[in-house]
Amino acid sequence: MNESQAVLFKKLYYLLHKAFVDARNLAFAKNHQQLADLADTFEILPTLMAKWEDVHLDLIRATLARYQAAYKDQGVDYLSILDMEDGEFLGVYGPLVGVGTVCWA
């Protein structure tokens, strides 16, 4: 895994984390439809990451865009995190540690 892909995966792991937090908040609010749509949006992510191909990034971006279009101004702006410049992302969310690994700061 090269450094660029390692940063991308760190972004994707962070998006999964934010999705779980968002899901908990939606469950507490009994917002079942949005919770189901959020789960539908993110359920494919681990499989795509495990069998990574560069075309998966376009699929992920399109899936996130569809969810965000349905729920404008509600919850996390997942696309803005995904599209952050790598250096900016690492500055905000912490550096990569180790060779080819992604770790939280």
C-alpha positions as CSV (number, residue, x, y, z in Angstrom):
1,M,0.0,0.0,0.0
2,N,1.5,3.3,-1.0
3,E,1.2,6.4,1.2
4,S,-1.6,8.0,-0.9
5,Q,-3.7,4.9,-0.6
6,A,-2.9,4.7,3.1
7,V,-4.2,8.2,3.5
8,L,-7.3,7.4,1.5
9,F,-8.0,4.3,3.7
10,K,-7.5,6.4,6.8
11,K,-10.2,8.8,5.4
12,L,-12.5,5.8,4.7
13,Y,-12.0,4.4,8.2
14,Y,-12.7,7.8,9.6
15,L,-15.9,8.1,7.5
16,L,-17.0,4.7,8.9
17,H,-16.4,6.0,12.4
18,K,-18.5,9.1,11.7
19,A,-21.2,7.0,10.2
20,F,-21.5,4.9,13.3
21,V,-21.7,8.0,15.5
22,D,-24.3,9.4,13.1
23,A,-26.2,6.1,13.2
24,R,-26.4,6.2,17.0
25,N,-27.7,9.8,16.9
26,L,-30.3,8.9,14.3
27,A,-31.4,5.8,16.4
28,F,-31.8,8.0,19.5
29,A,-33.9,10.4,17.5
30,K,-36.0,7.5,16.1
31,N,-35.2,8.7,12.6
32,H,-35.5,5.2,11.1
33,Q,-35.6,6.0,7.4
34,Q,-32.4,8.1,7.5
35,L,-30.7,5.5,9.7
36,A,-31.6,2.8,7.1
37,D,-30.4,5.0,4.3
38,L,-27.1,5.6,6.1
39,A,-26.6,1.9,6.7
40,D,-27.3,1.3,3.0
41,T,-24.7,3.9,2.1
42,F,-21.9,2.5,4.2
43,E,-22.5,-1.3,4.1
44,I,-20.5,-1.7,0.9
45,L,-17.5,0.1,2.2
46,P,-15.6,-2.7,4.0
47,T,-16.0,-5.1,1.1
48,L,-14.8,-2.5,-1.4
49,M,-11.8,-1.7,0.8
50,A,-10.9,-5.4,1.2
51,K,-10.9,-5.9,-2.5
52,W,-9.7,-2.5,-3.5
53,E,-9.6,-1.3,-7.1
54,D,-9.2,2.4,-8.0
55,V,-12.7,2.5,-9.6
56,H,-14.2,1.9,-6.1
57,L,-13.4,5.5,-5.2
58,D,-15.8,6.8,-7.8
59,L,-18.5,4.3,-6.6
60,I,-18.0,5.4,-3.0
61,R,-18.1,9.1,-3.9
62,A,-21.3,8.6,-5.9
63,T,-22.9,6.7,-3.1
64,L,-22.0,9.4,-0.5
65,A,-23.3,12.1,-2.9
66,R,-26.6,10.4,-3.2
67,Y,-27.0,10.1,0.5
68,Q,-26.0,13.7,1.1
69,A,-28.3,14.9,-1.6
70,A,-31.2,13.2,0.2
71,Y,-30.3,14.6,3.6
72,K,-28.8,18.1,2.9
73,D,-27.5,19.9,5.9
74,Q,-28.2,16.9,8.2
75,G,-25.3,15.1,9.8
76,V,-21.8,14.8,8.6
77,D,-20.5,16.2,5.3
78,Y,-18.8,12.9,4.3
79,L,-17.8,14.1,0.9
80,S,-15.8,17.1,2.2
81,I,-13.8,14.8,4.4
82,L,-13.2,12.3,1.5
83,D,-12.2,15.1,-0.8
84,M,-9.8,16.9,1.6
85,E,-6.2,17.3,0.4
86,D,-4.2,14.5,2.0
87,G,-1.9,16.9,3.9
88,E,-4.9,18.9,5.3
89,F,-6.6,15.7,6.3
90,L,-3.4,14.4,8.1
91,G,-3.0,17.8,9.8
92,V,-6.6,17.7,11.1
93,Y,-6.9,14.0,11.9
94,G,-3.3,12.9,12.6
95,P,-0.4,11.3,10.9
96,L,0.0,7.8,9.5
97,V,2.1,5.6,11.7
98,G,4.2,2.6,10.5
99,V,4.8,1.3,7.0
100,G,1.7,0.6,5.0
101,T,-0.5,0.8,8.1
102,V,-3.2,3.3,9.1
103,C,-3.4,4.2,12.8
104,W,-5.3,6.8,14.7
105,A,-3.3,9.6,16.3
